Amino acid sequence: MIVDVAKTGVAVSGGADSIYLLYEMLARGAACVVLHVNHGLRGAESDEDELFVRQLAERLGVDVLIHRESPAPGNLEQSARRVRYAWFQKLVKDGTIEQVALGHTLSDQAETVLFRFLRGSGTAGLAGIRPATREGMFRPLLGLTREDVRKSLHARGVAWREDSSNRNLEFARNRIRQELLPQLEREWNPGLTGSLGQMADWALAEETYWARRMKRLAAKYFVGGPAGIVVRFPRRLDIAVERRLIRHAIETAKGDLRQIEYGHVEAVRAMRPGKLSLPGITVEKSFEWVRFARAGSAEPDVLDGVGLELLDAANVYNGERHQLDWGILSDPLRLRSWQAGDRYRRVGRSKEERLKLLFQKFRVPVWERRSWPVLTCGDRIVWTREFGAAAGVERTESTRMVLVVKDMPGFPNRNL
């Protein structure tokens, strides 16, 4: 379905699909601007494509915008796509156009789904080419095959350009288009293109459902913070939900799912306490908690989040375990991170306890322990995060001046 807006950019390479799309948009009365990107990869042929598009736009009375930029070395196909989409998104963002129409067809969809299936993609990959994106791009030709488009242009007497690089069998997509898919249709299923398109529709519906549900699941299981994304995995959790939570956590912490494959997700599922390195992400497990942090990211300095304030007891509500009697604290105070061997006696306890055992008892993840704040007075601990003031220095009814320790919220789901 083509949606008419004040101004739509139509991506026109000069090929049959994009030419057909432009004619259809204009036939439906859409206010269009032709968008053409010249990557310069085919020398004079690229310049001839640009000239062809310019002349076509002039004949049709449509404005044309040209962008010239060579893709970065490496995977030229992917790099060129990023260049085009970055330009399209810039035009939408700065208000030059409101959306961009792209000429992908059902044939492109089938090739994409088959290619991703051969690479081992899950349903996210098998959803193929999206009909529309949040960035303002939409693809109204996904219901037509490449053959449908060419027949229509032949009937109208409309010419188009052929990209010589489409014949280069060094590109995997070209081998799928010219060899594999035709062979499968001849020998296995004449309607395979349509079947692959239906698979994409099915997978897209599944992904849309999970995207909506993931918001509720993330709110239930995710804990955000400066150290990355932390997920609580209950012992009994459906495999499908667990896999989705892992993928979503990786994407949230890393920013994308590039290079993340099925085996990586399964490796996280099979983790024992410890660390695991994945492409662009570090995963760490402790108890039922799993932390996902971007590879190379620095550990936060939690001591920066701890503050001390001296107040008159009459002005402070007496109900917090993070209040100390200033009159008892005679030696210099020092705020530091927890160290092996640290121990102290909590308020209401008859003897000292090792912090390490408290961490284990209350299931404090290892990444939290590394910089767990401790306040000392001389050689003894007088306060530590969550567990509060030490016995003997806590605020009492006779306290006149109160030292209030202000700290970030404690780790959730612990009953101290």
Secondary structure as UniProt FT lines:
FT   STRAND          8..11
FT   HELIX           16..27
FT   TURN            28..29
FT   STRAND          32..38
FT   TURN            41..43
FT   HELIX           44..60
FT   STRAND          63..68
FT   HELIX           76..93
FT   TURN            94..95
FT   STRAND          99..101
FT   HELIX           106..118
FT   TURN            119..120
FT   HELIX           123..126
FT   TURN            134..135
FT   STRAND          137..138
FT   TURN            140..143
FT   HELIX           146..156
FT   HELIX           164..167
FT   TURN            169..170
FT   HELIX           172..175
FT   HELIX           176..180
FT   HELIX           181..187
FT   TURN            190..191
FT   HELIX           192..221
FT   STRAND          222..225
FT   TURN            226..227
FT   STRAND          228..232
FT   HELIX           239..254
FT   TURN            258..259
FT   HELIX           262..269
FT   STRAND          274..278
FT   TURN            279..280
FT   STRAND          281..286
FT   TURN            287..288
FT   STRAND          289..294
FT   TURN            295..296
FT   HELIX           302..305
FT   STRAND          307..312
FT   HELIX           313..315
FT   TURN            318..319
FT   TURN            321..322
FT   STRAND          323..325
FT   HELIX           326..328
FT   STRAND          333..337
FT   TURN            340..341
FT   STRAND          343..344
FT   TURN            347..348
FT   STRAND          353..354
FT   HELIX           355..361
FT   TURN            362..363
FT   HELIX           366..369
FT   TURN            370..371
FT   STRAND          373..377
FT   TURN            378..379
FT   STRAND          380..384
FT   TURN            385..387
FT   STRAND          388..390
FT   TURN            391..393
FT   TURN            397..398
FT   STRAND          401..406
//
